[in-house]
Amino acid sequence: MTQPQATHLSFDISAFSLPDAPMAMPQQVLEHDQGLLRRLMALFTPDHTDAPSAGARM
Amino acid sequence: MLRPFTGLYALRSLAILLSLVAGLGAFWLFMQFGRSDGLEALDIIRALLILISTLWLAWGAVQALIGLTTLPETPPMPPRPEGRSRTIILMPVYNEDPRVSFARLAAMDASLKAEGADYLHFAVLSDTRSDAIAAEEQHLFARLLAETNGAKRFFYRRRSANTGKKAGNIEDFITRSGAGYDFALILDADSLMEGATILEMVRRMEAEPHLGLLQTLPKVIRAGSRFGRAMQFSASFFSPVFARGLAMMQGQTGPFWGHNAMVRTRAFAESCGLPVLRGAPPFGGHIMSHDYVEAALLARQNWIVRLDDDLGGSYEEGPENIVDHAKRDRRWCQGNLQHSRLLLAPGLKPWSRFVFVQGIMAYIAPLFWIGFLTASILAPLLADPIDYFPEPYWPFPYFPPSEASKAIGLAIGIFGLLLLPKILIALRAALRDEAAPFGGAPVAFASTIAELLFSSITAPILLMYATRSVFQVLMGRDGGWPTNNRGDGRLSLSDAYAASNWITATGLIVTLAAYLFAPHLIFWLLPVGLPMIAAPVVLWWSSQPSKSPLMRVPSESHPPPVATLHDAILERWSVPSEPETVAHVQA
């Protein structure tokens, strides 16, 4: 890689910043709220809700 | 009536079935071999390791065989689109040499203008941390603007914090400016694409409104070292066939390799906002190998992700030595292993999950081979002695039948899976008169043999680096985001020694252990042990410039026009710009 050269520019880089045209980029869901075991257990609960945690049962 | 994807599912099923047959065949042969002197637990473990390793090798071979049966085709495009959609070319940079990177943008702009397209926009998305390099970037951006007459078409922005690395960099662009563009061509700092190819991609995106991402197959160019040229030859001669096989099986869930690909900004924005995974790196935190995940997320939202391997004019540069290759691979290893967290992500297409599994397998497969070799060396130590007199009071010894032929058959089968696809690709190139750009059929065939020899010398070393990477990730070490080294990549012998002395030590221990505990295996292990012992020399030798007439590729005899343009611009830019030029830009 070449060494960066010293520069004495008064070049205003902000004049060439990106166009202002926002677009929403919603965050995607990639992880389940519950772990696999909890979700498997939920298959067998009466209303298919997440199985209660040990803490909740206590 | 057949369902539209019946053929696709049949092809995928056939590929998986053939791989399973090869893996189970290897398992059965090894069990026969192990049974000859009494089946031990270690024999079953070794047979299982052989099953997984062979399955993985066979999967690659089947992909090549499928690729060999078809040729790339241009997808149908009813009425010819104009290619005038609002398109921007994005080049994310991170502590790169701006002279080389920005000259690439100038070359692509010139190539587009030669096609009559002076309306595409370009953006440099800088994540550079060094203020000195950033100052150089801004200096050269002024020159880029002046030389391309690029005001209002060329943009530059530098992020104050590089949150989310490259994926975060692209996301920052989309949220700030995405609505201004229909399509965005995502590049790497070492990407080069012909203007005609870019315009054809725009037309293909216009022709298929459900196409969310269009990936090209970039060819490696400008390699100069022995290692670089071997990789370049492999990427140019073999990879298109493997990619064809992949393209045949991808359906609408194709790959994204992070660069030299065009996205529909709306599709990308609505599908690819990446969350930060729970927990700390390497498995938690920001998603490192974001490209595979983005492809899966686009497919999840029913956007088509497609690899069009018929498109030429797409180039990249590769590492010039094994150390740089291993550094890049360390990053990819961490990224792919992190995908294990996403295997059960909600709503993904089954093929996307399978792609994650393939990525993970690519990095853990060496562990199975190492496990097999270790178990084979230890087996004689742990085995019960052979009972030559199993019948009490019977005076004559019993010699168990030799099953060596099965072991040899198994070895031939495994080598066949490794070698056959490449040999067949060379034969097809000769038969179809496609070898001329590679120096003609004899040279292409000799190059294939040379590449096979070269890769069998370097494979044990790469296997050691990959294994170390996997262990580092499993132990929770984050590899970070090192800058790519681009340049001639020549290593000194002392640098090579410093980078690989642990491989030499491991090779010596393995070979000595084999000599002491399993001397009958020593000749089988030498092809692995010797390159490991000689790793520093292999690293040094392979990083030196190559003058061989072998491993020729088309881009060496006929450089791509855009690469010629890049060379000319780079030469011009080696002379410092005039202050007046900058003043002109400011005005």
Contacts between the chains, C-beta under 8 A, distances in Angstrom:
chain1	res1	chain2	res2	distance
A	1	B	96	7.8
A	1	B	97	4.4
A	1	B	485	7.7
A	1	B	486	7.0
A	1	B	487	6.2
A	2	B	97	5.6
A	2	B	99	6.0
A	4	B	130	7.6
A	4	B	132	4.4
A	4	B	133	5.2
A	4	B	135	6.5
A	4	B	136	3.8
A	5	B	136	6.2
A	5	B	139	7.2
A	5	B	576	7.1
A	7	B	135	5.1
A	7	B	136	6.7
A	7	B	138	7.5
A	7	B	139	4.3
A	9	B	138	7.0
A	9	B	139	5.6
A	9	B	142	6.5
A	9	B	582	5.7
A	10	B	586	7.7
A	11	B	138	6.0
A	11	B	139	7.1
A	11	B	141	8.0
A	11	B	142	4.8
A	11	B	582	5.9
A	11	B	585	7.2
A	11	B	586	6.5
A	12	B	586	7.2
A	13	B	138	4.8
A	13	B	141	6.9
A	13	B	156	5.8
A	13	B	158	7.6
A	16	B	141	7.0
A	16	B	145	6.9
A	16	B	151	7.6
A	16	B	154	6.7
A	16	B	155	5.6
A	16	B	156	5.1
A	17	B	155	6.4
A	17	B	156	7.2
A	17	B	157	5.1
A	18	B	123	6.1
A	18	B	155	4.9
A	18	B	157	5.2
A	18	B	173	6.6
A	18	B	176	5.4
A	18	B	177	4.4
A	19	B	155	7.1
A	19	B	177	4.9
A	19	B	180	4.7
A	20	B	176	7.3
A	20	B	177	7.0
A	21	B	176	7.7
A	21	B	177	5.0
A	21	B	178	6.8
A	21	B	179	4.0
A	21	B	180	3.4
A	21	B	181	7.8
A	22	B	175	6.0
A	22	B	176	6.1
A	22	B	177	7.5
A	22	B	178	7.4
A	22	B	179	6.2
A	23	B	174	5.6
A	23	B	175	6.3
A	23	B	177	7.7
A	23	B	178	3.3
A	23	B	179	4.3
A	23	B	265	6.7
A	23	B	266	7.6
A	23	B	269	4.8
A	24	B	175	7.2
A	24	B	269	6.6
A	25	B	171	5.7
A	25	B	174	5.2
A	25	B	175	5.2
A	25	B	178	7.3
A	25	B	269	4.6
A	25	B	270	7.8
A	25	B	272	7.3
A	25	B	273	4.3
A	26	B	270	7.0
A	26	B	273	5.1
A	27	B	273	4.4
A	27	B	274	7.4
A	27	B	275	5.0
A	28	B	271	6.9
A	28	B	272	7.1
A	28	B	273	5.4
A	28	B	274	6.8
A	28	B	275	6.3
A	28	B	297	5.6
A	29	B	275	7.1
A	29	B	345	7.9
A	29	B	346	6.2
A	30	B	274	7.7
A	30	B	275	5.6
A	30	B	277	7.1
A	30	B	293	7.4
A	30	B	342	5.7
A	30	B	345	4.6
A	30	B	346	7.8
A	31	B	275	7.4
A	31	B	277	6.5
A	31	B	278	6.3
A	31	B	341	7.2
A	31	B	342	7.9
A	31	B	345	6.8
A	32	B	344	7.3
A	32	B	345	8.0
A	32	B	346	6.2
A	36	B	344	6.4
